[in-house]
Amino acid sequence: MDATKKSTKDKILDLLKKEVSLTVNDLTDRLNITHMAVRKHLNILEKDGLIQSNEIKQPMGRPLQIYSLTEKGERLFPKNYEGISVEFLHDIKDLHGEESIHYLFKKREQRLTKEYSTRIAQKSTHEKMNELVKIQNEKGYMANISQIGENTYELVEYNCPILAVAKEFKTACSCETQMFKNVLETDQVNRICCKTDRDDHCKFLIKF
């Protein structure tokens, strides 16, 4: 959705998804609206069970209210299992062994490599990275790219549409990393943070 057409409540949910936790002041600064307006939206979101607040004691003054998404709030963001369910994968593992799981994810890696390569081919490095982010966002990853050096990029994925699967089968993560290497034609793709390791986001350092 076009960010300019999003409601203030949607923007708050997006910010909490990306930043994990924020105060009223943080939200006021980012949304450029009044404290009163922010609190009004937060009260509604909290009443709907989409966000929660925690008090952080401070050396002086009143405790600080920190807001974050609840499980119900997390469920608003895309979850795209691409026909794969955790139970189904466990059944396959029980029937055919661990190797069958690796084979399935390798097949998925090959399929995605072909799909992504078609769109990224014949582009400059910078164009490749922008197209990669575009594809990931189409798939619900809430991705963002930053160029941090002449030939170095940082890719952040704020949402993982297959998190439930990846938590059970880490090979999903290694296959995604390998797929990026295949598509971008560089071996220097390092996953430095991963949501399956309880990090807030998945983050990659990519060098050409």
C-alpha positions in Angstrom: 0.0 0.0 0.0 1.1 3.5 -0.8 2.5 4.9 2.5 0.7 8.2 1.9 -2.7 6.5 1.9 -2.1 4.6 5.1 -4.1 5.6 8.2 -2.2 6.9 11.3 -3.0 3.6 13.1 -1.5 1.6 10.2 1.6 3.8 10.3 1.9 3.2 14.1 1.7 -0.5 13.6 4.3 -0.4 10.8 6.7 1.7 13.0 6.3 -0.8 15.9 6.9 -3.7 13.5 10.1 -2.1 12.3 11.4 -0.5 15.5 10.0 -3.2 17.9 9.3 -0.8 20.7 8.7 3.0 20.8 7.6 5.7 23.3 4.9 8.3 22.7 7.6 10.9 22.0 9.2 8.6 19.5 5.9 8.2 17.6 5.2 11.9 17.8 8.5 12.7 16.2 8.1 10.2 13.4 4.4 10.9 12.6 4.7 14.7 13.1 1.4 14.8 15.0 0.5 15.9 18.6 1.1 13.9 21.7 -2.7 13.9 22.3 -3.4 12.5 18.8 -0.7 9.7 19.3 -2.2 8.7 22.7 -5.7 8.6 21.2 -4.6 6.1 18.5 -2.5 4.1 21.0 -5.5 3.8 23.4 -7.6 2.4 20.5 -4.9 0.0 19.4 -4.3 -1.2 22.9 -8.1 -1.7 23.5 -8.2 -3.7 20.2 -5.4 -5.9 21.6 -3.0 -5.0 18.8 -0.4 -3.3 21.0 0.8 -3.5 24.6 2.6 -1.1 26.9 5.2 -1.7 29.5 6.5 0.7 32.1 10.2 1.4 32.4 11.3 3.0 35.7 13.5 6.0 35.4 16.0 7.5 37.9 13.8 10.6 38.1 10.3 11.5 37.1 7.4 9.3 36.0 8.0 5.8 34.5 8.4 5.7 30.7 5.7 3.9 28.7 7.1 1.7 26.0 4.7 0.3 23.3 5.1 -2.8 21.2 3.0 -5.2 19.1 1.1 -8.1 20.7 0.9 -11.5 19.0 -2.5 -10.4 17.6 -0.8 -7.3 16.2 2.0 -9.4 14.7 -0.6 -11.5 12.9 -1.7 -8.4 10.8 1.6 -8.6 8.9 1.9 -10.9 5.9 2.5 -14.6 6.5 3.0 -16.4 3.2 3.7 -20.1 3.6 3.7 -20.8 -0.1 1.8 -24.0 0.4 4.2 -25.3 3.1 2.9 -26.0 6.6 5.1 -26.9 9.6 3.0 -30.1 10.3 3.3 -31.2 6.7 7.1 -30.8 6.7 7.3 -32.8 10.0 5.2 -35.5 8.4 7.6 -35.6 5.4 10.6 -35.7 7.7 9.1 -38.6 9.7 8.3 -40.6 6.5 11.4 -39.9 4.4 14.1 -38.5 6.8 16.0 -35.3 7.3 17.5 -35.4 3.8 14.0 -35.0 2.2 13.6 -31.6 4.0 16.9 -30.4 2.6 15.9 -31.6 -0.8 12.5 -29.7 -0.7 14.1 -26.4 0.4 16.9 -26.8 -2.2 14.1 -27.2 -4.9 12.5 -24.0 -3.5 15.8 -22.2 -3.6 16.3 -23.2 -7.3 12.8 -22.1 -8.2 13.2 -18.7 -6.5 16.7 -18.3 -8.0 15.2 -18.7 -11.4 12.2 -16.3 -10.6 14.5 -13.6 -9.2 17.2 -13.9 -11.8 14.7 -13.3 -14.6 13.8 -9.9 -13.0 17.3 -8.9 -12.0 19.2 -9.9 -15.1 21.0 -7.2 -17.1 20.8 -4.6 -14.3 23.6 -2.6 -12.6 24.5 -3.5 -9.1 22.4 -0.7 -7.6 19.5 -1.6 -9.8 19.8 -5.2 -8.8 19.6 -4.4 -5.1 16.6 -2.1 -5.6 14.8 -4.8 -7.6 15.6 -7.4 -5.0 14.0 -5.3 -2.3 11.0 -4.7 -4.5 10.5 -8.5 -5.0 11.0 -9.1 -1.2 8.3 -6.5 -0.4 5.9 -8.1 -2.9 6.4 -11.3 -0.9 5.7 -9.5 2.4 9.2 -9.2 3.9 9.0 -5.4 4.6 12.5 -5.1 3.3 14.8 -2.1 3.2 18.2 -1.5 1.6 21.0 0.9 2.5 24.3 1.4 0.7 27.0 1.6 3.4 30.1 1.5 1.2 31.1 1.8 -2.4 30.3 -1.9 -3.0 28.6 -2.8 0.2 24.9 -2.9 1.0 22.8 -3.7 4.1 19.5 -5.5 3.5 17.0 -5.6 6.4 13.9 -7.7 6.4 11.5 -6.5 9.1 9.0 -9.3 8.6 9.4 -13.0 7.8 6.4 -14.5 6.1 7.6 -18.0 6.7 8.8 -17.5 10.3 6.9 -20.4 11.7 8.5 -22.7 9.2 12.0 -21.2 9.5 11.9 -21.6 13.3 11.4 -25.4 12.9 13.6 -25.8 9.8 16.7 -23.5 9.8 17.6 -24.8 6.3 15.0 -22.3 5.1 17.3 -19.5 6.2 20.5 -20.9 4.7 18.7 -21.6 1.4 17.5 -17.9 1.3 21.0 -16.7 1.9 22.3 -19.0 -0.9 19.6 -17.9 -3.2 20.7 -14.2 -2.7 24.3 -15.3 -3.5 23.1 -17.1 -6.7 20.9 -14.2 -7.9 23.3 -11.3 -7.0 26.3 -13.3 -8.3 28.4 -12.7 -5.2 29.6 -15.1 -2.4 29.8 -12.2 0.0 26.3 -12.4 1.4 26.3 -12.7 5.2 23.3 -13.0 7.4 24.3 -11.1 10.5 20.9 -11.2 12.3 18.0 -13.6 12.1 14.5 -13.6 13.5 14.8 -17.4 14.2 17.7 -16.5 16.6 15.3 -14.1 18.4 16.8 -11.1 16.7 14.3 -8.3 16.0 15.0 -8.5 12.2 16.8 -10.5 9.6 19.8 -8.5 8.4 22.3 -9.2 5.6 25.6 -7.6 4.7 26.2 -7.9 0.9 29.4 -7.0 -0.8 30.3 -7.0 -4.5 
